[in-house]
Amino acid sequence: MKYPVFEELIIFENEDYVVVNKPPFLATLEDRTPNTTNLLKIARQYNPDLQACHRLDKDTSGCLAFAKNAEAYRHLSMQFEAREVYKVYHAVAWGTHKFEEQLVSRSILANAKGVAKLSPQGKPAETYFNTLETYNRHTLVECLPVTGRMHQIRVHLAFLGAPIVSDKLYGGDDLFLSSLKRKFNLKQNTEEQPLIKRFALHSFNLGFVLINGEPVKIEAPYPKDFAVLVKQLRNS
């Protein structure tokens, strides 16, 4: 993949923090894939002191905060620990659902292979869900995680019978344009590609308190693949 220019990802910056709109298909930190870079490496070419304050799954896009110094890192880490950080994700889920402050409070257990499941032996996990838009067979869902467990939103949505589009790990099938458009014609000898080639999850908002006590709320616009998916669903 072509690596992004870090400056072009920045959606908020002050003397303590940089918040970027993380592109999909890029790990936040080192992952198990050899010979690949990650967002932290790219960030440190911009400023060698940057530290990631949290992480997003490789395929998840959206708001990601970096601290420029140890005090800023500690300040935001404590807010994450105390669950005072405002986090809003948008997901495109299978099925039409009317969620209104729907709370899922189910513990999550992650295994060594990086797969999570609901289990009483797991760590407590809470997420609130609201329906933003419904389409023919899909829903744009607002997800507000209270805790930050591995794959939390994905597992909780699957539990509600609303797996995320293209999230095959948790029961979400790919979505093809041919299933939305009746008069869809595919060129001969070509295989149809899914509308989005990753699970459709985007970190839309991040809100926290700066060191001077001032609150900020940052919004990350949809990346191209997510925006195209939503547009196609609206038009179908």
C-alpha positions as CSV (number, residue, x, y, z in Angstrom):
1,M,0.0,0.0,0.0
2,K,1.0,3.6,-0.5
3,Y,1.8,5.1,2.9
4,P,0.1,8.4,3.8
5,V,1.8,11.7,4.4
6,F,1.4,12.3,8.1
7,E,0.7,16.0,7.9
8,E,-2.3,15.3,5.6
9,L,-3.9,13.2,8.2
10,I,-3.9,15.8,11.0
11,I,-7.3,17.1,12.1
12,F,-6.3,18.7,15.4
13,E,-2.9,19.9,16.8
14,N,-1.8,22.0,19.7
15,E,1.4,22.1,21.8
16,D,0.6,18.8,23.5
17,Y,-1.4,16.7,21.1
18,V,-1.9,15.7,17.5
19,V,-5.1,14.0,16.5
20,V,-5.2,12.3,13.0
21,N,-7.8,10.7,10.8
22,K,-6.2,7.3,10.7
23,P,-6.5,5.6,7.3
24,P,-7.7,2.0,7.1
25,F,-5.3,-0.9,6.5
26,L,-2.6,0.6,8.6
27,A,-1.7,-0.7,12.1
28,T,-1.4,1.8,14.9
29,L,1.7,0.1,16.4
30,E,3.9,-2.8,15.4
31,D,1.8,-5.8,14.3
32,R,2.8,-9.3,13.3
33,T,3.1,-8.5,9.6
34,P,6.7,-8.5,8.5
35,N,8.2,-5.6,6.4
36,T,5.3,-3.2,7.0
37,T,5.2,0.1,8.6
38,N,2.7,1.4,11.1
39,L,1.2,4.8,12.0
40,L,3.5,5.4,14.9
41,K,6.6,5.0,12.7
42,I,5.1,7.5,10.2
43,A,4.1,9.9,13.1
44,R,7.7,9.9,14.5
45,Q,9.1,11.1,11.2
46,Y,6.9,14.1,11.8
47,N,7.8,14.5,15.4
48,P,10.2,11.9,17.1
49,D,8.5,12.5,20.5
50,L,5.0,11.4,19.6
51,Q,3.4,8.5,21.5
52,A,0.1,6.9,20.6
53,C,-2.4,7.4,23.5
54,H,-4.6,4.5,22.4
55,R,-5.0,2.3,19.3
56,L,-7.5,1.4,16.6
57,D,-7.7,-1.9,14.9
58,K,-5.7,-2.0,11.6
59,D,-8.9,-1.9,9.5
60,T,-10.7,0.8,11.5
61,S,-10.3,4.4,10.3
62,G,-10.8,7.7,12.2
63,C,-9.7,9.7,15.3
64,L,-6.5,8.7,16.8
65,A,-4.6,10.8,19.4
66,F,-0.9,11.2,19.8
67,A,0.8,13.0,22.7
68,K,3.9,15.2,22.2
69,N,5.3,14.9,25.7
70,A,5.2,12.6,28.7
71,E,2.8,14.9,30.7
72,A,0.3,15.0,27.8
73,Y,0.5,11.3,27.5
74,R,-0.2,10.7,31.2
75,H,-3.0,13.3,31.2
76,L,-4.9,11.6,28.4
77,S,-4.1,8.1,29.6
78,M,-5.7,8.8,32.9
79,Q,-8.8,10.1,31.1
80,F,-9.0,6.8,29.1
81,E,-8.5,4.8,32.4
82,A,-11.3,6.8,34.2
83,R,-13.5,6.3,31.1
84,E,-13.8,10.1,30.7
85,V,-12.9,10.1,27.0
86,Y,-15.8,10.7,24.6
87,K,-15.7,8.1,21.8
88,V,-18.2,7.8,19.0
89,Y,-17.8,5.3,16.2
90,H,-20.0,4.8,13.1
91,A,-20.6,1.3,11.7
92,V,-22.6,0.0,8.8
93,A,-24.4,-3.1,10.0
94,W,-26.4,-5.9,8.4
95,G,-30.1,-5.8,9.0
96,T,-32.5,-2.9,9.8
97,H,-32.4,-2.0,13.4
98,K,-34.0,0.7,15.6
99,F,-31.5,1.2,18.4
100,E,-32.2,3.9,20.9
101,E,-29.6,4.1,23.7
102,Q,-29.4,0.3,23.4
103,L,-26.9,-0.9,26.0
104,V,-25.0,-4.1,25.6
105,S,-23.3,-5.0,28.8
106,R,-21.6,-8.3,28.1
107,S,-18.1,-9.4,29.2
108,I,-15.5,-10.1,26.5
109,L,-12.7,-12.6,26.5
110,A,-9.9,-12.4,23.9
111,N,-7.8,-15.4,23.0
112,A,-4.1,-15.6,22.0
113,K,-5.0,-15.6,18.3
114,G,-6.6,-12.1,18.5
115,V,-10.3,-13.3,18.4
116,A,-12.7,-12.0,21.0
117,K,-15.9,-13.7,22.3
118,L,-18.6,-13.0,24.9
119,S,-17.8,-14.9,28.0
120,P,-18.6,-14.5,31.8
121,Q,-14.9,-15.2,32.3
122,G,-14.0,-12.1,30.2
123,K,-13.6,-8.5,31.2
124,P,-16.7,-6.3,31.7
125,A,-17.6,-4.4,28.5
126,E,-20.3,-1.9,27.8
127,T,-21.4,-0.2,24.6
128,Y,-24.4,2.0,23.8
129,F,-25.9,1.9,20.3
130,N,-28.1,4.4,18.4
131,T,-29.6,4.1,14.9
132,L,-28.5,7.0,12.6
133,E,-30.0,5.9,9.3
134,T,-31.8,2.7,8.0
135,Y,-31.7,1.5,4.5
136,N,-33.3,-1.5,2.8
137,R,-31.2,-4.2,4.5
138,H,-28.6,-2.2,6.4
139,T,-28.3,0.3,9.2
140,L,-25.8,3.1,10.0
141,V,-25.2,2.8,13.7
142,E,-23.7,5.2,16.2
143,C,-21.6,3.2,18.7
144,L,-20.5,4.7,22.1
145,P,-18.1,2.3,23.9
146,V,-17.9,2.9,27.6
147,T,-15.0,0.4,28.0
148,G,-12.2,-0.3,25.6
149,R,-12.0,-4.1,25.1
150,M,-10.6,-5.9,22.1
151,H,-13.1,-5.9,19.2
152,Q,-15.7,-4.7,21.6
153,I,-18.1,-2.9,19.1
154,R,-17.8,-5.7,16.6
155,V,-18.6,-8.4,19.1
156,H,-21.4,-6.4,20.7
157,L,-23.0,-5.6,17.4
158,A,-22.8,-9.3,16.3
159,F,-24.5,-10.2,19.6
160,L,-27.4,-7.8,18.7
161,G,-27.8,-9.6,15.4
162,A,-26.3,-6.6,13.6
163,P,-22.8,-7.8,12.4
164,I,-20.7,-5.1,10.6
165,V,-20.6,-5.2,6.8
166,S,-17.5,-7.2,5.7
167,D,-16.6,-8.2,9.3
168,K,-16.3,-11.9,8.4
169,L,-14.6,-12.7,11.8
170,Y,-17.9,-11.9,13.5
171,G,-20.5,-12.9,11.0
172,G,-20.7,-9.9,8.7
173,D,-20.7,-10.7,5.0
174,D,-19.4,-8.6,2.2
175,L,-21.7,-6.2,0.4
176,F,-21.8,-6.1,-3.4
177,L,-23.2,-3.3,-5.6
178,S,-25.1,-6.0,-7.6
179,S,-27.2,-6.7,-4.5
180,L,-28.2,-3.0,-4.3
181,K,-28.7,-2.2,-8.0
182,R,-31.2,-4.3,-10.1
183,K,-29.6,-3.2,-13.4
184,F,-26.1,-3.9,-12.4
185,N,-23.9,-5.3,-15.2
186,L,-20.5,-6.7,-14.5
187,K,-17.9,-6.5,-17.3
188,Q,-17.2,-9.9,-18.7
189,N,-14.4,-12.0,-17.2
190,T,-14.2,-9.7,-14.1
191,E,-14.9,-10.7,-10.6
192,E,-17.1,-8.3,-8.6
193,Q,-15.4,-6.6,-5.7
194,P,-17.1,-5.8,-2.4
195,L,-18.2,-2.2,-1.9
196,I,-15.8,-2.0,1.1
197,K,-12.8,-4.2,1.5
198,R,-12.6,-4.1,5.3
199,F,-15.1,-4.1,8.1
200,A,-17.2,-0.9,8.0
201,L,-16.2,0.8,11.3
202,H,-15.0,4.4,11.7
203,S,-14.0,6.4,14.8
204,F,-16.0,9.5,14.1
205,N,-15.5,11.6,17.3
206,L,-13.0,11.9,20.0
207,G,-13.5,14.2,23.0
208,F,-11.2,14.8,25.9
209,V,-9.9,17.6,28.2
210,L,-6.7,19.4,27.4
211,I,-4.0,20.0,30.0
212,N,-5.3,23.6,30.5
213,G,-8.7,22.2,31.4
214,E,-10.3,23.1,28.1
215,P,-12.5,20.4,26.5
216,V,-12.1,19.5,22.8
217,K,-14.2,17.4,20.6
218,I,-12.7,16.3,17.2
219,E,-14.5,14.9,14.3
220,A,-12.9,12.7,11.6
221,P,-14.7,12.8,8.2
222,Y,-15.4,9.4,6.6
223,P,-12.6,8.1,4.4
224,K,-13.5,7.4,0.7
225,D,-14.4,3.8,1.0
226,F,-16.8,4.4,4.0
227,A,-18.3,7.5,2.3
228,V,-18.9,5.5,-1.0
229,L,-20.6,2.7,1.0
230,V,-23.0,5.0,2.8
231,K,-23.7,7.0,-0.4
232,Q,-24.6,3.7,-2.3
233,L,-26.9,2.6,0.5
234,R,-28.7,6.0,0.6
235,N,-29.2,5.8,-3.2
236,S,-30.4,2.2,-3.2
